[in-house]
Amino acid sequence: MSIFPKFFFTLFKGGLVRPIWERVSALYLNFLDDNYIVSGTPSTFDSYVTHSRNGNATMTDSDGLIKWAPHNLLLYSEGFTTGWNIQAGVTVTPNQAIAPDGSFTAAEVTGNGSNGVYQSTLLVAGVVATRAIWLKGVSGGETVIIKDPVLTGTILTCNLTTSWQLFELEENNGHASSQGLWVDDIPVGGIFVWGAHLYRSDLGGMVDNPDRGDSYVPTTSSAVYLPRRGHHVYNGSTWVNEGLLVESESRQNIYLYSENSGAWSPQNATITANVTTAPDGNTTADNFANNDAGLIAFHYAKNSIILTTSTQYTLSVFAKYNTGSGIIWLLGETSADKFCYFDIQNGLVTLSTNFDNATITDYGNGWYRCAATFTKTSATSSEEIGVGVCLTSGTPNFDSTGIANQEQVYLWGAQLEEGSTPSSYIPTAGSAITRAAETLTIPSANLPWPTPNVIGPELVTNGTFDTDTSGWTTQLSASVAWVSGEAEITASATNNSGISQSISFVVGKVYIVTATVRRGTCSDVLRVGVNGIGDVLTYSTSNVTLTFIFVATLTSHNVQVVVSGTSSSGQTAYVDNFSVKEIDPLSVSIQMDGRMTYADTTPSTEAVFTRWLIDSNNRIENYLISNGATTGQYVSLQSSSGIVDLVATSGTYYSPGILVPYNIASRHGSTFINGAVEGTALTANTTPVALPDLSSTDLELAYDYMGTIRTFRIWDADLTDEGIAYVSERSEEPTISLSFNSSESSFTVSDWLP
């Protein structure tokens, strides 16, 4: 065993098994490898996570280029009946042939040689879009054309064979009108069609659909915008897959011309457009140079933008060194002298004046994204926001030579947005563009929840009422009778009239109460519970089984069935199979790791990793706070019936920044809560007396979050402190499992998930 020092084993029935934390979790989402598993069964992202975002979302692909996230703007991509305009003389028959994906979903379309089918969608002016579709001839040799329904000047002639071919046509809109896909001149003998898609292909194009490895994203009744899986980050030498990019905050780029610095009103500067390759792979980056305006001069380009007082903004721009000092400066709020200086040769923030914070991020190939955050403080509404060059960061506006073109940098991708950090790039071309908030939800049906494990004997006397109601005591003038194997309770006029039984408990142990109950003539609330602990209510006139789980706080409690309400005199209710047994503490364990972007701002909550919530009184949350002296404190919390219990790291465990790595885990139980960070467990809190019942509650993943997620895991079990420490430890090493075959005295080596 010494050759596996990182692995822990326990002996079970003569064999070796892994501890629970090293086994496949009940729900395992590995965004690095697109590996999604529930209880050992592989599946797809969409099978377990509900995702929502809009179309203005970019990401970085494996080639290091900024691109659009996968999407399809056409509806009913495989149907061609609903949502499509079918011209005269054209007939569409769905599901007539095997499609390129192997399904029997390809449609047959017959025509008259001059008409076809088309669909339009409205795009922003200036957008470059690609329309694409798979086509196959019935006999081979057929010819059709594809084009845009409005911009019909550019067409693609498609010569068909009896094999499927993907035909693509890219066209620049250039003005505000519809775009779409038109398959025209369909012959009488017909063709087969499948997989129509339209996507934005400006910037660096679009990232392929990770489920397919090509540009096709299937749709039905609405456009589809896939999550940003496979987002890459530059580590100083190569582009690294960091998993899923998530941005829960809605952001708007209010800089109207993000890639046209010539529209920024240059001051004592010369701008030459489209001279070098930008971070999206296109030759759209501009050269910015000082001119010969004099020995002492400001060299910058600006826009006058309306800002809101007391609002925080982040200004960012991609910059690359050309010649000279390599010092650029960002101009924030002119009237309040807010300047920030960056050394783009060495990737440094060199000086910041009146800015809240500033960052510089390496984007590879000499490009850096320089960002500075400021709070609008002056009463002046319009501010000159811009970027400039200078000789040194110490005297940023002093040109000691007056030599034209001495200071030159490449610029691209300016962005001004409300918020404390820079978000993913939002291109603009004459108008402000908004990217809506992004959400990730795991439905309750896809989440594990612990099943009570009974470990103690039956504690109720005569809970099955087989022959009588002995062992039970009436309370508050109620009466009880035995009727065909049930206890019939007749209420008095007093509230909480019913029957009860005193039972001995062990303080701190967990117990489950179950009972089969129904209302008879009772029109009020029938209630089953434990006196002083809590109650379970029902309004049913049919038999229902109620369950109540609690932690004993006394050595003796009354279990009870009551008819609640002061107007219930003479009304009846029925109970059977009343049971109380000790169980193992209910527990769930959670792990999540990735990279978070946050700033130390006034609001205390900087990131909410997971929120599993019925209401504020019943929830499980993992989040990060920074407030005052606190810069990055991880907190794990659970609340049941309004009783809050939590554990937390030091207030300075994490530090604000761009894509700060983290790995957290937590364990939540009926009698405990604890967390772990980066391989170290905190001190467990043993004051909880209940685990909130979240079995029917959706979990919101990355509820308030800007960054990437590598993995998310949840178990319907207690991983123990050792376990949450283990799963929160960063490791790239594979893990294994050894199973023991006692009859053959041999080991079987199996691969396990990391």
C-alpha positions in Angstrom: 0.0 0.0 0.0 2.9 2.3 0.4 3.1 2.9 -3.3 -0.2 4.8 -3.1 0.5 7.3 -0.3 -2.3 9.8 -1.3 -5.0 7.2 -1.3 -7.0 6.0 1.7 -8.6 2.6 2.0 -11.0 0.9 4.3 -11.6 -2.8 4.8 -15.1 -4.0 3.9 -16.3 -7.6 3.6 -12.9 -8.9 2.9 -12.2 -6.4 0.1 -10.7 -3.0 -0.3 -13.0 -0.1 -1.1 -12.4 3.6 -1.6 -13.8 6.1 0.9 -16.9 7.9 -0.2 -15.1 11.1 -1.2 -12.9 9.2 -3.7 -15.9 7.5 -5.4 -18.1 8.9 -8.1 -20.2 11.6 -6.5 -24.0 11.5 -6.8 -23.8 14.4 -9.1 -20.5 15.2 -10.8 -20.1 18.1 -13.3 -16.6 18.3 -14.7 -16.6 21.3 -17.0 -12.9 20.8 -17.9 -13.5 17.5 -19.7 -17.3 17.9 -20.5 -17.8 14.9 -18.2 -21.2 14.9 -16.5 -22.1 11.9 -14.3 -25.0 11.1 -12.0 -24.6 8.1 -9.7 -22.0 6.6 -12.1 -24.0 7.1 -15.3 -22.5 9.5 -17.9 -24.8 12.0 -19.5 -24.8 15.5 -21.1 -24.7 19.0 -19.6 -28.2 19.8 -20.7 -29.6 16.7 -19.0 -28.7 18.0 -15.6 -28.2 21.8 -15.7 -30.7 24.5 -16.9 -28.8 27.4 -18.5 -30.0 30.8 -19.6 -28.1 33.7 -21.3 -28.5 36.0 -24.3 -26.6 36.3 -27.5 -24.0 39.0 -26.7 -21.6 36.6 -25.0 -18.0 36.0 -26.0 -15.3 33.6 -24.7 -11.8 32.5 -25.6 -11.4 29.4 -27.6 -8.5 26.9 -27.4 -6.6 28.8 -30.1 -6.5 31.8 -27.9 -9.0 33.8 -30.0 -11.9 35.8 -28.6 -15.1 34.3 -30.3 -18.8 34.2 -29.9 -20.1 31.4 -27.6 -22.0 28.7 -29.5 -25.5 29.7 -30.6 -28.1 29.2 -33.4 -30.5 32.0 -34.3 -32.8 30.0 -36.5 -35.8 28.2 -35.1 -36.8 24.6 -35.7 -33.5 23.7 -37.2 -34.6 20.2 -38.1 -38.3 20.6 -38.8 -38.7 22.9 -41.8 -42.5 23.1 -41.3 -43.2 25.2 -38.3 -41.3 28.5 -38.2 -40.4 28.3 -41.9 -41.9 30.1 -44.8 -42.8 27.5 -47.5 -43.3 29.1 -50.9 -45.9 28.1 -53.5 -45.2 24.8 -55.3 -42.9 23.6 -52.4 -43.8 20.7 -50.1 -42.0 19.7 -46.9 -42.3 16.2 -45.5 -40.5 15.7 -42.1 -38.6 12.6 -41.0 -38.0 11.0 -44.3 -34.3 10.1 -44.2 -31.4 9.4 -41.8 -29.8 12.7 -40.9 -26.0 13.3 -40.5 -26.3 12.6 -36.7 -27.8 9.1 -37.3 -31.4 10.0 -36.4 -34.3 9.6 -38.7 -35.1 13.4 -38.7 -34.1 14.7 -42.1 -36.9 16.3 -44.1 -37.6 15.8 -47.8 -38.4 19.0 -49.8 -39.9 19.0 -53.3 -40.3 22.1 -55.4 -40.9 23.6 -58.8 -37.3 24.6 -59.6 -37.8 28.3 -58.8 -39.1 28.5 -55.2 -38.0 27.3 -51.8 -38.2 27.6 -48.0 -36.8 30.4 -45.9 -36.6 31.9 -42.4 -35.6 35.4 -41.3 -34.3 36.8 -38.0 -33.3 40.4 -37.1 -29.7 41.1 -36.4 -27.9 44.2 -35.3 -26.5 46.5 -38.0 -23.0 45.6 -39.2 -23.1 42.0 -38.0 -21.3 39.4 -40.0 -23.3 36.1 -40.0 -22.9 32.6 -41.4 -25.8 30.6 -42.5 -25.3 26.8 -42.9 -27.3 23.7 -43.7 -26.8 20.0 -44.6 -28.2 19.1 -48.0 -28.4 15.8 -49.9 -29.8 14.9 -53.3 -32.5 12.3 -53.8 -30.8 11.0 -57.0 -27.7 13.1 -57.1 -26.8 15.9 -59.4 -29.4 18.3 -58.1 -28.5 22.0 -57.8 -30.0 24.5 -55.4 -28.9 27.8 -54.0 -28.7 29.2 -50.5 -28.9 32.9 -49.7 -30.1 35.5 -47.2 -33.9 36.3 -47.5 -33.2 40.0 -47.5 -29.7 40.5 -48.7 -30.0 38.4 -51.8 -27.1 39.7 -53.7 -24.7 37.0 -52.5 -25.7 33.4 -53.2 -24.0 30.0 -52.9 -24.7 27.4 -55.5 -24.9 23.9 -54.0 -24.2 20.9 -56.2 -25.7 17.9 -54.4 -24.7 14.3 -54.3 -26.4 11.3 -52.6 -24.2 12.0 -49.6 -24.7 14.7 -47.0 -22.7 17.9 -47.4 -22.6 21.0 -45.2 -22.9 24.2 -47.1 -22.0 27.5 -45.5 -22.5 31.1 -46.7 -21.1 34.1 -44.8 -22.5 37.5 -45.5 -22.0 40.9 -43.8 -25.3 42.6 -43.1 -23.9 46.2 -43.0 -27.3 47.7 -42.1 -30.2 47.1 -39.9 -32.4 44.5 -41.6 -33.3 40.8 -41.3 -30.9 38.0 -42.0 -31.7 34.3 -42.2 -31.5 31.3 -44.5 -33.2 30.7 -47.9 -32.9 27.4 -49.7 -34.1 28.2 -53.2 -34.7 26.7 -56.6 -35.6 23.3 -55.1 -36.1 20.8 -57.9 -39.3 18.8 -58.7 -37.6 15.6 -57.8 -36.8 16.9 -54.3 -33.8 17.1 -51.9 -33.2 16.2 -48.3 -32.4 18.9 -45.7 -31.3 18.9 -42.1 -29.6 21.1 -39.4 -30.2 24.7 -40.5 -28.2 27.2 -38.5 -27.3 30.8 -38.4 -24.6 32.3 -36.2 -22.5 35.4 -35.8 -19.1 34.9 -37.4 -17.6 38.4 -36.8 -14.9 38.6 -34.1 -12.9 35.4 -34.4 -16.0 33.5 -35.4 -18.0 31.1 -33.1 -16.7 28.4 -30.8 -17.9 25.0 -31.9 -20.7 23.3 -30.1 -18.7 21.1 -27.6 -21.4 18.3 -27.8 -20.8 17.9 -31.5 -17.4 19.5 -32.4 -18.9 21.6 -35.2 -20.9 24.8 -35.6 -24.3 23.2 -35.4 -26.5 24.0 -32.4 -30.0 22.3 -32.6 -33.1 24.4 -31.9 -36.9 24.1 -31.7 -39.2 26.9 -30.8 -36.5 29.5 -29.9 -33.0 30.5 -30.5 -30.4 28.6 -28.5 -27.4 30.1 -26.7 -25.2 27.4 -25.2 -23.2 27.9 -22.1 -19.6 29.0 -22.4 -17.9 25.6 -21.9 -14.3 25.3 -22.7 -13.3 28.8 -21.9 -9.5 29.3 -22.1 -7.2 31.5 -20.0 -3.6 32.4 -20.9 -1.2 31.2 -18.2 1.9 33.1 -19.5 3.0 30.5 -22.0 -0.1 28.7 -23.3 -3.9 28.7 -23.3 -5.4 26.6 -20.6 -9.0 25.2 -20.5 -10.6 26.6 -17.3 -14.0 25.0 -17.8 -17.2 27.0 -17.8 -17.3 30.8 -18.0 -20.2 32.2 -16.0 -21.2 35.9 -15.5 -24.3 36.3 -13.4 -24.2 40.1 -13.6 -25.8 41.9 -16.6 -23.3 44.2 -18.2 -23.5 46.8 -20.9 -20.6 48.3 -22.9 -21.5 51.9 -23.2 -18.4 52.7 -25.3 -20.1 53.1 -28.6 -17.1 52.1 -30.8 -15.1 49.4 -29.1 -12.9 48.6 -32.1 -12.8 51.9 -33.9 -10.4 54.1 -32.0 -10.6 56.7 -34.8 -14.1 57.5 -33.5 -12.7 58.3 -30.1 -11.7 62.0 -30.9 -7.9 61.8 -30.9 -6.1 64.6 -29.0 -2.5 65.4 -30.1 -2.4 61.8 -31.4 -2.5 60.0 -34.7 -4.6 56.8 -35.2 -4.1 54.4 -38.0 -6.9 51.8 -38.3 -6.6 48.1 -38.9 -2.8 47.6 -38.9 -2.2 44.4 -36.9 -3.9 41.3 -35.7 -6.3 41.8 -32.7 -7.1 39.3 -29.9 -9.9 37.9 -32.1 -7.5 37.0 -34.9 -8.7 39.7 -37.3 -6.6 42.6 -38.6 -8.7 45.2 -36.8 -6.3 46.5 -34.1 -5.4 50.2 -34.5 -2.0 51.9 -34.1 -2.0 54.9 -31.7 0.9 57.3 -31.8 1.8 60.7 -30.4 2.1 63.5 -32.9 4.5 66.5 -32.9 2.2 68.9 -31.0 4.9 70.2 -28.7 7.2 69.3 -25.9 4.5 69.2 -23.2 1.3 67.6 -24.5 -1.5 65.2 -23.7 -1.6 62.4 -26.3 -4.9 60.5 -26.0 -8.2 59.6 -27.6 -11.5 60.1 -25.8 -15.3 59.9 -26.0 -17.7 62.2 -24.1 -20.0 59.8 -22.1 -22.8 60.5 -19.7 -22.1 58.9 -16.3 -24.2 58.6 -13.2 -23.0 60.0 -9.9 -22.1 57.5 -7.1 -21.9 54.7 -9.7 -18.9 52.5 -10.1 -17.6 52.0 -13.7 -14.8 49.8 -15.1 -12.9 51.0 -18.2 -10.8 48.5 -20.1 -8.9 48.2 -23.4 -6.6 45.7 -25.0 -3.2 47.1 -25.7 0.0 45.8 -27.3 3.5 47.4 -27.4 4.8 48.9 -30.6 7.6 51.3 -29.9 8.7 53.8 -27.2 8.2 53.6 -23.5 5.3 51.2 -23.6 3.4 53.2 -21.0 -0.3 53.8 -21.6 -2.8 55.6 -19.4 -6.5 55.3 -18.9 -8.5 58.5 -18.4 -11.5 57.9 -16.1 -13.4 60.9 -14.6 -11.8 64.0 -16.1 -13.3 66.4 -13.6 -11.9 64.4 -10.7 -8.4 63.8 -12.1 -8.7 60.0 -12.3 -5.8 58.5 -14.2 -4.2 55.0 -14.3 -0.9 54.0 -15.9 0.2 50.6 -17.3 3.5 49.2 -18.5 2.5 47.0 -21.4 6.0 45.7 -22.0 6.2 44.1 -18.6 2.5 43.7 -17.7 2.4 46.0 -14.7 0.1 48.6 -13.2 2.6 51.4 -12.5 0.5 54.2 -11.1 -3.1 54.8 -10.2 -4.6 58.1 -9.2 -8.1 58.3 -7.7 -9.1 54.9 -9.1 -10.7 52.2 -6.9 -8.6 49.4 -8.4 -6.7 48.5 -11.5 -5.7 45.2 -13.1 -3.6 44.1 -16.2 -4.2 40.6 -17.7 -2.0 38.8 -20.1 -3.9 37.8 -23.3 -0.9 36.3 -25.1 0.9 37.4 -28.3 2.0 40.6 -26.5 -1.6 41.7 -25.8 -2.7 42.9 -22.3 -6.1 43.9 -21.1 -5.7 47.0 -19.0 -8.6 47.8 -16.7 -9.3 50.4 -14.1 -12.4 50.9 -11.9 -13.6 54.3 -10.6 -16.6 55.7 -8.8 -18.2 58.7 -10.4 -18.0 61.5 -7.8 -18.3 64.9 -9.5 -21.6 66.6 -10.4 -20.6 66.9 -14.0 -22.7 64.3 -16.0 -20.6 64.2 -19.2 -17.0 62.9 -18.8 -14.2 62.5 -21.3 -13.3 58.8 -21.1 -10.2 57.6 -23.0 -6.7 56.2 -23.4 -3.4 57.7 -24.1 0.4 57.2 -24.4 3.2 58.8 -22.4 7.0 58.6 -21.8 7.0 57.4 -18.1 4.5 56.6 -15.5 6.0 59.1 -13.1 5.5 62.1 -15.4 2.8 60.6 -17.6 1.8 63.7 -19.6 5.3 65.1 -20.3 6.8 64.7 -23.7 10.4 65.8 -23.4 11.4 65.5 -27.0 8.4 66.5 -29.1 9.3 63.8 -31.6 6.3 62.6 -33.5 5.5 58.8 -33.4 8.0 58.2 -30.6 5.3 56.6 -28.4 3.2 54.0 -30.3 0.9 51.2 -29.1 -1.7 49.0 -30.7 -5.3 49.3 -29.3 -8.4 47.3 -29.6 -11.6 46.3 -27.7 -12.4 49.3 -25.5 -15.1 48.7 -22.9 -16.8 50.9 -20.3 -19.3 49.2 -18.1 -21.0 49.6 -14.7 -19.4 47.2 -12.3 -16.4 46.7 -10.1 -14.4 44.4 -12.5 -14.0 44.0 -16.2 -16.3 41.4 -17.7 -15.9 39.4 -21.0 -15.6 41.5 -24.1 -18.8 43.0 -25.5 -18.1 44.5 -29.0 -20.0 47.7 -30.1 -20.2 49.5 -33.4 -22.2 52.7 -32.9 -24.6 51.7 -30.0 -24.3 50.4 -26.5 -24.7 46.6 -26.3 -26.0 44.6 -23.3 -25.2 41.1 -22.2 -27.9 39.8 -19.9 -27.3 38.1 -16.6 -26.5 34.4 -16.9 -28.1 31.7 -14.8 -27.3 28.1 -14.0 -29.9 26.0 -12.2 -29.8 22.3 -11.2 -33.4 21.0 -10.9 -34.2 19.2 -7.7 -35.0 16.0 -9.7 -31.3 15.9 -10.7 -29.9 16.5 -7.2 -29.2 13.8 -4.6 -30.9 13.8 -1.3 -30.1 11.5 1.6 -32.4 8.6 2.4 -32.9 8.1 6.2 -30.9 5.2 7.5 -32.6 3.7 10.5 -30.1 2.6 13.2 -32.4 2.2 16.2 -35.4 0.2 17.4 -39.0 1.3 17.4 -39.6 3.7 20.3 -43.4 4.0 20.1 -45.7 1.7 22.0 -48.7 0.4 20.0 -48.1 2.7 17.1 -49.9 0.3 14.7 -53.2 0.2 16.8 -53.7 -3.5 15.9 -56.2 -4.2 18.7 -56.6 -1.0 20.8 -55.2 2.4 21.6 -53.3 1.5 24.7 -50.1 3.4 25.4 -51.6 6.7 24.2 -52.9 9.6 26.3 -55.6 12.1 25.4 -54.8 15.7 25.8 -57.0 18.8 26.3 -60.2 16.9 26.6 -59.9 14.9 23.3 -61.3 11.4 23.1 -59.8 8.4 21.3 -61.4 5.2 20.0 -60.1 2.1 18.2 -61.8 1.7 14.8 -60.7 -1.2 12.5 -57.0 -1.0 13.2 -56.8 2.8 13.4 -57.0 5.4 16.2 -60.0 7.7 15.8 -59.4 11.1 17.5 -62.4 13.2 18.4 -61.4 16.8 19.2 -62.7 19.1 21.9 -63.2 22.8 21.5 -59.6 23.4 22.7 -56.8 24.1 20.4 -54.3 21.2 20.0 -56.7 18.7 21.3 -55.5 15.1 20.5 -53.4 12.2 21.7 -49.8 11.9 22.8 -47.1 9.5 24.1 -44.0 10.3 26.1 -40.8 8.8 24.7 -37.2 8.7 26.0 -34.6 10.2 23.7 -30.8 10.7 23.7 -30.0 14.4 23.4 -28.2 15.2 20.1 -29.4 12.1 18.3 -31.5 12.2 15.2 -34.9 10.7 15.0 -37.5 10.1 12.3 -41.3 10.3 13.0 -43.7 8.8 10.4 -47.4 8.3 10.6 -50.3 7.5 8.2 -53.1 10.0 8.8 -56.2 11.4 7.3 -59.0 13.8 8.2 -62.4 12.4 9.0 -65.0 15.1 9.7 -62.3 17.5 10.8 -62.3 20.7 8.7 -59.4 22.2 10.5 -55.7 21.2 10.4 -54.6 17.8 11.4 -51.0 17.9 12.8 -48.4 15.3 13.6 -45.2 16.3 15.4 -43.0 16.3 18.5 -43.9 18.6 21.3 -41.4 21.4 21.6 -39.6 20.4 18.4 -41.9 21.0 15.4 -44.9 19.8 13.5 -46.0 18.3 10.2 -49.3 19.5 8.8 -51.8 17.9 6.4 -55.2 18.8 4.9 -55.8 15.5 3.2 -59.1 13.5 3.5 -57.2 10.5 2.1 -54.5 8.5 3.8 -51.1 10.2 3.6 -47.8 9.3 5.2 -46.1 12.2 7.0 -42.5 12.3 7.9 -40.7 14.5 10.4 -37.0 14.4 11.2 -35.6 16.1 14.3 -32.7 16.2 16.7 -33.6 15.5 20.3 -32.9 18.4 22.7 -34.4 16.8 25.8 -34.3 13.3 27.3 -38.1 13.1 27.0 -40.4 14.4 24.4 -44.1 14.0 23.7 -44.9 12.7 20.2 -48.5 13.7 19.3 -51.3 13.8 16.8 -53.6 16.8 17.3 -56.5 18.5 15.7 -55.5 22.2 15.6 -57.9 25.0 15.9 -60.5 26.3 18.4 -63.5 25.4 16.3 -62.9 21.7 15.9 -65.1 20.3 18.7 -66.6 17.0 17.9 -64.6 16.6 14.7 -62.6 13.4 13.9 -59.3 12.5 12.4 -57.5 9.1 12.0 -54.0 7.9 12.6 -52.1 4.6 12.0 -48.6 3.2 11.8 -47.1 5.9 14.1 -43.4 5.2 14.3 -40.3 6.9 15.9 -36.8 5.5 15.3 -33.3 6.8 15.5 -31.5 7.4 12.2 -28.1 8.4 11.0 -27.7 12.2 10.7 -29.0 13.3 7.3 -26.2 15.0 5.4 -25.1 16.4 2.0 -21.6 17.4 0.9 -20.7 19.9 -1.8 -17.4 20.7 -3.7 -16.7 23.4 -6.2 -13.6 24.9 -7.7 -12.6 27.3 -10.4 -11.5 31.0 -10.7 -13.5 33.9 -9.4 -13.2 37.6 -10.4 -14.1 40.1 -7.7 -13.1 43.4 -6.1 -13.2 44.5 -2.5 -16.3 46.6 -2.7 -18.8 48.0 -0.2 -21.4 45.2 -0.5 -20.4 42.4 1.8 -21.2 39.5 -0.6 -18.8 39.3 -3.5 -19.6 35.8 -4.8 -22.3 33.2 -4.1 -20.9 29.9 -5.3 -24.1 27.8 -4.5 -27.5 28.8 -3.3 -29.9 26.0 -2.4 -32.9 27.9 -1.0 -36.6 27.5 -0.1 -36.6 30.8 1.7 -34.3 32.8 4.0 -35.2 30.5 6.9 -34.4 27.2 5.0 -31.3 27.2 2.9 -27.8 26.0 2.3 -25.3 28.6 0.8 -21.6 28.8 0.1 -20.4 32.3 -0.5 -17.5 34.9 -0.3 -17.6 38.2 1.5 -15.4 41.2 1.7 -16.3 44.2 3.9 -14.1 46.6 5.8 -11.0 44.7 6.9 -12.4 41.5 5.3 -11.1 41.0 1.8 -12.1 37.4 1.0 -13.8 35.3 3.6 -15.3 32.0 2.6 -18.6 31.2 4.5 -20.6 28.0 4.5 -24.1 28.4 6.0 -27.2 26.4 6.6 -30.5 27.5 8.1 -33.4 25.4 9.2 -36.7 27.0 10.4 -34.8 30.2 10.8 -31.9 28.8 12.9 -28.7 29.8 11.2 -25.4 27.9 11.6 -22.2 28.6 9.7 -18.4 28.2 9.5 -16.0 30.7 8.0 -12.3 31.2 7.1 -10.3 34.2 8.2 -11.4 37.5 6.7 -8.3 37.7 4.4 -8.2 34.1 3.2 -8.7 35.1 -0.5 -7.5 38.4 -2.1 -9.5 40.3 -4.8 -8.3 40.0 -8.4 -9.0 38.7 -11.9 -9.7 34.9 -12.0 -8.5 34.1 -8.5 -8.2 30.3 -8.1 -10.2 28.6 -5.4 -11.3 25.2 -4.3 -14.0 24.9 -1.6 -16.1 22.1 0.0 -18.7 21.8 2.7 -20.6 19.2 4.6 -24.0 19.8 6.0 -25.9 17.6 8.4 -28.6 17.4 11.0 -26.0 17.9 13.8 -23.1 19.6 12.1 -21.7 21.9 9.4 -18.2 22.4 8.2 -16.2 23.7 5.3 -12.8 23.3 3.7 -10.6 25.4 1.5 -7.6 24.4 -0.6 -7.2 21.1 1.2 -7.7 22.2 4.8 -10.9 21.6 6.8 -12.1 24.3 9.2 -13.3 23.6 12.7 -16.7 21.9 12.6 -19.8 23.6 14.1 -21.8 21.1 16.0 -24.7 23.3 17.1 -27.2 22.6 14.2 -30.3 20.6 15.3 -31.8 20.1 11.8 -30.9 19.9 8.1 -33.3 22.0 6.0 -35.4 19.7 3.8 -34.3 20.8 0.3 -35.2 17.6 -1.4 -37.7 19.3 -3.7 -35.7 22.5 -4.2 -33.6 23.6 -7.2 -30.0 24.5 -6.6 -28.7 27.8 -8.1 -25.1 27.3 -9.2 -22.9 30.4 -9.5 -25.9 32.5 -8.3 -23.8 35.7 -7.9 -20.6 34.9 -9.6 -18.1 36.2 -12.2 -15.5 33.7 -13.3 -15.0 30.1 -14.4 -16.0 26.8 -12.9 -13.9 23.7 -13.3 -15.9 21.1 -11.3 -19.0 20.9 -9.1 -19.9 17.9 -7.1 -22.5 17.0 -4.6 -23.0 13.8 -2.5 -26.0 12.6 -0.5 -23.6 11.6 2.3 -21.2 13.1 4.9 -17.7 13.1 3.5 -16.3 13.9 7.0 -13.7 16.5 7.7 -11.1 14.4 6.1 -13.2 14.0 3.0 -14.0 17.7 2.4 -10.3 18.5 2.9 -9.4 15.8 0.3 -11.9 17.0 -2.4 -10.9 20.7 -1.9 -7.3 20.0 -2.5 -6.1 20.9 -6.0 -4.6 17.9 -7.8 -4.1 17.0 -11.4 -3.1 13.4 -10.6 -5.5 10.6 -11.7 -7.1 8.4 -9.1 -7.6 4.6 -9.1 -9.7 2.0 -7.4 -8.5 -1.4 -6.2 -11.1 -4.1 -5.7 -10.2 -7.4 -4.1 -11.3 -10.8 -5.4 -11.0 -13.1 -2.4 -11.5 -16.3 -4.4 -8.6 -15.6 -6.8 -6.5 -13.6 -4.3 -6.0 -10.8 -6.9 -6.7 -7.1 -7.4 -8.6 -5.4 -10.2 -7.4 -1.9 -11.0 -10.2 0.5 -12.2 -10.1 4.1 -13.2 -12.1 6.6 -11.0 -13.0 10.2 -11.5 -10.6 12.7 -10.0 
